[in-house]
Amino acid sequence: MSHVDSDLIVTGLCKEYVTAAGSLTVLKCVDLSLTRGDALAITGPSGSGKSSLLFVLGGLERPTQGAVRLRGRDVFAATETELAAWRQESVGFVFQEHHLLPQCTVLENVLIPRLAGSGTTAEDVSRATKLLERVGLRERLEHRPAQLSGGERQRVAVCRALINQPALLLADEPTGSLDRENADAIGGLLLELSRDLGSVLICVTHSSELAARFPRRAELRDARLTSL
């Protein structure tokens, strides 16, 4: 898939879950259009569907209705196998918890997404090393996660999300477990690195300080997305 083609286009996206109490609607007719290099922060109360929106956009869950197109591809026209391959190639995830493998080094953790494909190459190792150097972890390549601070672990997680040069970078409360200084640093790194790679960045957050740094902002409330 070419990384010079455009854009994320979301139309009429709806998501419902079946519960013991009946149908629960978390997304209603969400429309969204972003171009490469764009960065959108989504705020909203807990339980408003922010994480569900990211899961659908990232192909982790299928919508009840609507369409997602990323760089010309109809994401949910794919089979489950094709969807998994697309997700591996085109989407990077950053979560509140870093989810690093404790037995692997920093460099190995960043390279994990490459292992799901044809295996790592010298070019992959070089790209991972450069990403880690860029986020200030040049001296930490052979360290294990237990030897890192919380902010350092999250920087590793950001590098891991970017190793495949994804078209779409999704961040779910990426600074929620960090102190103010580290939160500021991670927010800046996400914006800078995604812009330089030409990725579309969508970040859901409860932090008004982080959201204020994004050029585009929206609120998800009552299952509907509204631009701010």
C-alpha positions as CSV (number, residue, x, y, z in Angstrom):
1,M,0.0,0.0,0.0
2,S,1.5,3.3,-1.0
3,H,2.2,5.8,1.7
4,V,1.8,8.7,-0.6
5,D,-1.9,8.1,-1.2
6,S,-4.3,9.9,1.0
7,D,-6.2,10.1,3.9
8,L,-8.6,8.7,6.4
9,I,-12.3,9.0,5.5
10,V,-15.0,7.8,8.0
11,T,-18.6,7.9,7.0
12,G,-21.7,7.1,9.0
13,L,-19.9,5.0,11.5
14,C,-22.1,3.4,14.1
15,K,-21.3,0.8,16.8
16,E,-23.6,-1.1,19.0
17,Y,-22.9,-3.8,21.6
18,V,-25.5,-6.4,22.7
19,T,-25.7,-6.5,26.5
20,A,-27.9,-8.3,29.0
21,A,-29.9,-5.1,29.3
22,G,-30.3,-4.7,25.6
23,S,-28.5,-2.9,22.8
24,L,-25.9,-0.3,23.8
25,T,-25.1,2.3,21.2
26,V,-21.6,3.9,21.6
27,L,-21.1,5.5,18.2
28,K,-23.8,7.3,16.2
29,C,-23.2,8.3,12.6
30,V,-19.6,9.4,13.1
31,D,-18.1,11.3,10.1
32,L,-14.5,12.2,9.9
33,S,-11.9,13.2,7.3
34,L,-8.2,13.7,7.9
35,T,-5.2,14.0,5.6
36,R,-1.7,12.8,6.1
37,G,0.1,14.7,8.8
38,D,-3.1,15.7,10.5
39,A,-3.5,15.4,14.3
40,L,-6.8,15.2,16.1
41,A,-7.4,15.1,19.8
42,I,-10.7,13.6,21.0
43,T,-12.0,14.4,24.4
44,G,-15.2,13.4,26.2
45,P,-16.5,11.9,29.4
46,S,-15.6,8.3,30.5
47,G,-17.8,5.8,28.8
48,S,-18.6,8.0,25.9
49,G,-17.1,5.6,23.3
50,K,-13.7,7.1,22.7
51,S,-11.8,3.8,23.0
52,S,-14.4,2.0,20.9
53,L,-13.9,4.6,18.2
54,L,-10.2,3.9,18.2
55,F,-10.8,0.1,18.1
56,V,-13.0,0.4,15.1
57,L,-10.7,2.8,13.2
58,G,-7.8,0.5,13.9
59,G,-9.6,-2.6,12.6
60,L,-9.7,-4.3,16.0
61,E,-13.6,-4.3,15.9
62,R,-16.0,-4.1,13.0
63,P,-18.6,-1.3,13.0
64,T,-22.3,-2.1,13.1
65,Q,-22.7,0.3,10.2
66,G,-20.7,2.8,8.2
67,A,-17.3,2.7,6.4
68,V,-13.7,3.5,7.0
69,R,-11.3,4.2,4.1
70,L,-7.6,4.6,4.7
71,R,-5.5,5.8,1.8
72,G,-8.1,4.6,-0.7
73,R,-8.8,1.2,0.9
74,D,-12.2,0.1,2.2
75,V,-11.0,-1.3,5.5
76,F,-13.9,-3.5,6.4
77,A,-14.4,-5.0,2.9
78,A,-11.5,-7.3,3.9
79,T,-11.6,-10.8,5.4
80,E,-10.4,-11.3,9.0
81,T,-7.0,-12.5,7.7
82,E,-6.7,-9.5,5.3
83,L,-7.8,-7.2,8.1
84,A,-5.1,-8.5,10.4
85,A,-2.4,-8.0,7.7
86,W,-3.7,-4.5,7.0
87,R,-3.6,-3.6,10.7
88,Q,-0.1,-4.9,11.0
89,E,1.1,-2.8,8.0
90,S,-0.9,0.4,8.3
91,V,-1.8,1.1,12.0
92,G,0.3,1.9,15.0
93,F,-1.2,1.8,18.6
94,V,-0.1,3.6,21.7
95,F,-2.0,2.8,24.9
96,Q,-2.0,4.2,28.4
97,E,0.0,1.2,29.6
98,H,3.2,0.6,27.6
99,H,2.7,-3.2,27.2
100,L,6.4,-3.8,26.7
101,L,7.6,-7.4,26.9
102,P,9.7,-7.6,30.1
103,Q,12.1,-10.3,28.8
104,C,13.0,-8.3,25.7
105,T,15.4,-5.4,25.4
106,V,14.3,-1.9,24.4
107,L,15.5,-2.4,20.8
108,E,13.8,-5.8,20.6
109,N,10.5,-4.4,21.9
110,V,10.5,-1.7,19.2
111,L,11.1,-4.4,16.5
112,I,8.3,-6.7,17.6
113,P,5.8,-5.5,15.0
114,R,8.3,-6.4,12.3
115,L,8.5,-10.0,13.5
116,A,4.9,-10.5,12.5
117,G,5.9,-10.0,8.9
118,S,8.8,-11.5,7.1
119,G,11.2,-10.9,10.1
120,T,13.6,-8.1,10.9
121,T,16.2,-6.8,8.5
122,A,19.3,-4.6,9.0
123,E,17.2,-1.7,7.7
124,D,14.6,-2.4,10.4
125,V,17.2,-2.4,13.1
126,S,18.6,0.8,11.8
127,R,15.2,2.5,11.7
128,A,14.4,1.3,15.2
129,T,17.8,2.6,16.5
130,K,17.3,6.0,14.9
131,L,13.8,6.3,16.4
132,L,15.1,5.4,19.9
133,E,18.0,7.9,19.5
134,R,15.5,10.6,18.4
135,V,13.5,10.1,21.6
136,G,16.6,10.3,23.8
137,L,17.2,6.5,24.4
138,R,20.5,6.0,22.7
139,E,22.0,4.6,25.9
140,R,19.1,2.3,26.6
141,L,19.0,0.0,23.6
142,E,20.0,-3.1,25.6
143,H,18.1,-2.3,28.8
144,R,15.1,-4.2,29.9
145,P,11.8,-2.4,30.6
146,A,12.3,-2.9,34.4
147,Q,15.4,-0.7,34.1
148,L,13.5,2.2,32.6
149,S,11.4,5.0,34.1
150,G,7.7,5.3,33.2
151,G,8.4,8.0,30.8
152,E,11.1,6.1,29.1
153,R,8.9,3.0,28.7
154,Q,6.2,5.1,27.0
155,R,8.8,6.5,24.7
156,V,9.7,3.0,23.7
157,A,6.0,2.3,23.1
158,V,5.8,5.3,20.8
159,C,8.8,4.0,18.8
160,R,7.2,0.6,18.6
161,A,4.0,2.1,17.2
162,L,6.0,3.9,14.5
163,I,8.4,1.2,13.4
164,N,6.2,0.2,10.5
165,Q,5.8,3.8,9.4
166,P,2.0,3.5,9.8
167,A,-0.6,5.5,7.8
168,L,-2.7,5.8,11.0
169,L,-1.4,6.3,14.5
170,L,-3.9,5.8,17.3
171,A,-3.2,6.8,20.9
172,D,-5.5,5.9,23.7
173,E,-4.8,8.0,26.9
174,P,-1.0,7.9,26.1
175,T,-0.1,10.2,28.9
176,G,-2.7,9.0,31.5
177,S,-0.2,7.3,33.7
178,L,2.6,9.9,33.5
179,D,3.6,12.9,35.5
180,R,3.2,16.4,33.9
181,E,6.8,16.6,32.7
182,N,6.7,13.2,31.0
183,A,3.2,13.8,29.7
184,D,4.4,17.0,28.0
185,A,7.3,15.1,26.4
186,I,5.2,12.2,25.1
187,G,2.6,14.6,23.7
188,G,5.3,16.5,21.8
189,L,6.9,13.3,20.5
190,L,3.6,12.0,19.2
191,L,2.9,15.2,17.3
192,E,6.4,15.6,16.0
193,L,7.1,12.1,14.9
194,S,3.7,11.4,13.3
195,R,3.9,14.7,11.4
196,D,7.4,13.9,10.1
197,L,6.2,10.4,9.0
198,G,3.1,11.7,7.4
199,S,0.8,9.6,9.6
200,V,-2.7,10.6,10.6
201,L,-2.7,10.9,14.4
202,I,-5.8,10.4,16.5
203,C,-5.4,10.7,20.2
204,V,-8.2,10.2,22.8
205,T,-7.5,11.9,26.1
206,H,-9.0,13.3,29.3
207,S,-6.1,15.8,29.5
208,S,-7.1,19.3,28.4
209,E,-3.4,20.2,28.4
210,L,-2.6,17.5,25.9
211,A,-5.7,18.2,23.7
212,A,-4.8,21.9,23.5
213,R,-1.6,21.0,21.8
214,F,-3.4,19.4,18.8
215,P,-4.2,21.5,15.7
216,R,-7.6,19.7,15.5
217,R,-9.9,18.8,18.4
218,A,-13.3,17.1,18.8
219,E,-15.5,15.9,21.5
220,L,-17.3,12.6,21.7
221,R,-20.5,12.9,23.8
222,D,-23.7,10.9,23.7
223,A,-22.1,8.7,21.0
224,R,-21.7,11.6,18.6
225,L,-18.5,13.3,17.5
226,T,-18.5,17.1,17.3
227,S,-15.6,19.3,16.1
228,L,-14.4,21.9,18.6
